[in-house]
């Protein structure tokens, strides 16, 4: 009996994840993968390991669906119940561990630090939301797959920032600034938003769907807007000072 043709999303998502994984390795090669034994502490390794494993899991899971190995896909999917929370918890502690020494105790946090905290913490919120939606819809394979694709988009800027810094430095002069420093994530935001717009248009034209990718785009726009604006909001400054004062590291 011939297997039914796979929907386009299933045919191409493994390639999308594999390309993103390859770009992530390229972006972090100089600072992490080429210097595994030179990292300051174990939190750098914990952070690098859980995020790498997450991207590898996405590639493997998408490939298993592409090759009709649904049983193994379901078995490996249970790993995400541990891995996704680990991404959120370990990254939160990693952010705290990296920023606290230079910022804790300052009467007023500088705008670039407030921007960085918004960038990193809001990306975790977006990732957690998309993963949560994917798990809530795990019995609806088409919707589940779409939300799993979306988990990559909050992870764009750590990759795009480093690639721009290494290979596209002149692009920085065209980006908005905070206190004279170019906001490199703005380029990653634009790329993520454009891809999601394309996916939303494709899903509407092909399947008549106006849910997952449009909702994800709305979440991303809130995340991106917050990252670009929250450093001006006093309440955000108070929250960041509270966060850095927590005994997390």
Secondary structure as UniProt FT lines:
FT   HELIX           8..29
FT   TURN            30..32
FT   HELIX           33..38
FT   HELIX           42..66
FT   TURN            67..68
FT   HELIX           70..77
FT   TURN            78..79
FT   HELIX           80..103
FT   TURN            104..105
FT   HELIX           111..136
FT   TURN            137..139
FT   HELIX           141..150
FT   TURN            151..152
FT   HELIX           153..155
FT   HELIX           156..167
FT   HELIX           169..174
FT   STRAND          177..178
FT   TURN            179..180
FT   STRAND          181..182
FT   HELIX           185..207
FT   HELIX           212..229
FT   HELIX           230..232
FT   HELIX           234..244
//
